[in-house]
């Protein structure tokens, strides 16, 4: 377990994530960024290394919500059925695209169970014998 912890700490900058202005301006994206930042902070990963991708992740959440709202409005719209279906399918395609992008971010950043398990080193670092190392250095 120490091996994993050491490897994770070595990959971090020690600088906390910043929310981008465009993320902060969008209420949905801002809430999502704050939610994910709290989660990352709780596991010791509120780090600038994740800043760009978490801002993108939050923005994608806002985009999904916008398209879902738009699709719901289309159901009430007074449009010919063929036009309504085309527009609804277009919204569904965008929603699916954004969800796939969010899932890709989750997989790449250890935000799924499987990806976090893959991040665990398969073998612990080999233990060295300090006495043997000292003898090798003297030779």
Buried (B, 14 or more C-beta within 10 A) or exposed (E): EEEEEEEBEEEBEEEEBBBBEEBBEBEBBBBBBBEBBEEBEEEEBBBEBBBEBBBBBBBBBBBBBBBBEBBEEBEEEEEEEEEBEEBBEBBEEBBEBBBEBBEEBBEEBBBEEEEEEEEEEEEEEEEEEEEEEEEEEEE
